[in-house]
Amino acid sequence: MNKTSTTEKLILYLFNETGMTDSVLIQKSIDTDLEVETEFDTIKRAFRYVDKALMNPSPKCLSNILEYSARTAPKVNA
Amino acid sequence: MGYTEVSDNELITRFISGDESGLEKLILRHQRKVFTSILLLVKDKELAEDVFQETFIKVINTLRSGNYHEEGKFLPWVVRIGHNLVIDHFRKQKRMPMVRDTEDFSIMDSLKLTDENIEDKLINTQIHQEVRLLIEHLPLDQREVVIMRHYANMSFKDIAETTNVSINTSLGRMRYALINLRKLIKDKQLVLVK
């Protein structure tokens, strides 16, 4: 495998988008090839980094949505 | 008996049946990923909040009209709505998002702070802001694929369909995004997550 295809396969593997056979081969490669293991570890850490960017909207923003929903809710017949 | 989280589908059914708390729970569950997905595209908190509200208004109307057919894929569906609204917005404006000053971001309000001390909070706040800026520095097509795959849990096939490219192209964009992120992290000498 060249570097590009290794990285792309590892990305697919990380996101559970590889088939059973490929998954077994990739995991074996991670377990036995230090370079592949390092690459996989780096990819995982980069995505953990991306999680650090997560943030919430303001409470006002949420209450606006809920108010809209309550205001436009279909009337239930008693 | 262990605690079992109510599924998105169950919450949707409750909401459609008139239980408003179903919607509230759905929003609270997914707000961070949906909001960040929009924010990273528009790079402006006020605009991101407007698009976020518009997104959920569309969600509410679609659910009530009975036109929701994405069972099991609520989050990707909502992120896709937000993405399309962002594209519409910039199409109307006829410009791409600009990098804005970020001092107006109330990062402290947004962080999930638990038992950390003040120093940890400040470090986390700094990391949070730096990471967001790093992602914002990625080209739009790479940013999109990171957001859709990592936050929205969309498959590369779904991403390819949404962005009108091949699966290989979207996968290639993800690889370039990773290369660029690593480079930016190295340039800025950031320490990768503890």
Chai-1 contact restraints between the chains, C-beta under 6 A:
chainA,res_idxA,chainB,res_idxB,connection_type,confidence,min_distance_angstrom,max_distance_angstrom,comment,restraint_id
A,T7,B,R175,contact,1.0,0.0,6.0,A-B,restraint_1
A,E8,B,L171,contact,1.0,0.0,6.0,A-B,restraint_2
A,E8,B,R175,contact,1.0,0.0,6.0,A-B,restraint_3
A,I11,B,M174,contact,1.0,0.0,6.0,A-B,restraint_4
A,R45,B,L192,contact,1.0,0.0,6.0,A-B,restraint_5
A,A46,B,L178,contact,1.0,0.0,6.0,A-B,restraint_6
A,A46,B,L181,contact,1.0,0.0,6.0,A-B,restraint_7
A,F47,B,H150,contact,1.0,0.0,6.0,A-B,restraint_8
A,R48,B,V193,contact,1.0,0.0,6.0,A-B,restraint_9
A,Y49,B,V131,contact,1.0,0.0,6.0,A-B,restraint_10
A,Y49,B,V193,contact,1.0,0.0,6.0,A-B,restraint_11
A,V50,B,H150,contact,1.0,0.0,6.0,A-B,restraint_12
A,K52,B,I127,contact,1.0,0.0,6.0,A-B,restraint_13
A,K52,B,H128,contact,1.0,0.0,6.0,A-B,restraint_14
A,K52,B,V131,contact,1.0,0.0,6.0,A-B,restraint_15
A,A53,B,V131,contact,1.0,0.0,6.0,A-B,restraint_16
A,A53,B,R132,contact,1.0,0.0,6.0,A-B,restraint_17
A,A53,B,I135,contact,1.0,0.0,6.0,A-B,restraint_18
A,L54,B,R32,contact,1.0,0.0,6.0,A-B,restraint_19
A,L54,B,T36,contact,1.0,0.0,6.0,A-B,restraint_20
A,M55,B,T36,contact,1.0,0.0,6.0,A-B,restraint_21
A,M55,B,S110,contact,1.0,0.0,6.0,A-B,restraint_22
A,N56,B,Q31,contact,1.0,0.0,6.0,A-B,restraint_23
A,N56,B,R32,contact,1.0,0.0,6.0,A-B,restraint_24
A,N56,B,S110,contact,1.0,0.0,6.0,A-B,restraint_25
A,P57,B,F35,contact,1.0,0.0,6.0,A-B,restraint_26
A,P57,B,E49,contact,1.0,0.0,6.0,A-B,restraint_27
A,P57,B,F52,contact,1.0,0.0,6.0,A-B,restraint_28
A,C61,B,E49,contact,1.0,0.0,6.0,A-B,restraint_29
A,C61,B,F52,contact,1.0,0.0,6.0,A-B,restraint_30
A,C61,B,Q53,contact,1.0,0.0,6.0,A-B,restraint_31
A,N64,B,Q53,contact,1.0,0.0,6.0,A-B,restraint_32
A,I65,B,Q53,contact,1.0,0.0,6.0,A-B,restraint_33
A,I65,B,F56,contact,1.0,0.0,6.0,A-B,restraint_34
A,L66,B,E24,contact,1.0,0.0,6.0,A-B,restraint_35
A,Y68,B,I57,contact,1.0,0.0,6.0,A-B,restraint_36
A,S69,B,L23,contact,1.0,0.0,6.0,A-B,restraint_37
A,S69,B,I60,contact,1.0,0.0,6.0,A-B,restraint_38
A,A70,B,E20,contact,1.0,0.0,6.0,A-B,restraint_39
A,V76,B,G18,contact,1.0,0.0,6.0,A-B,restraint_40
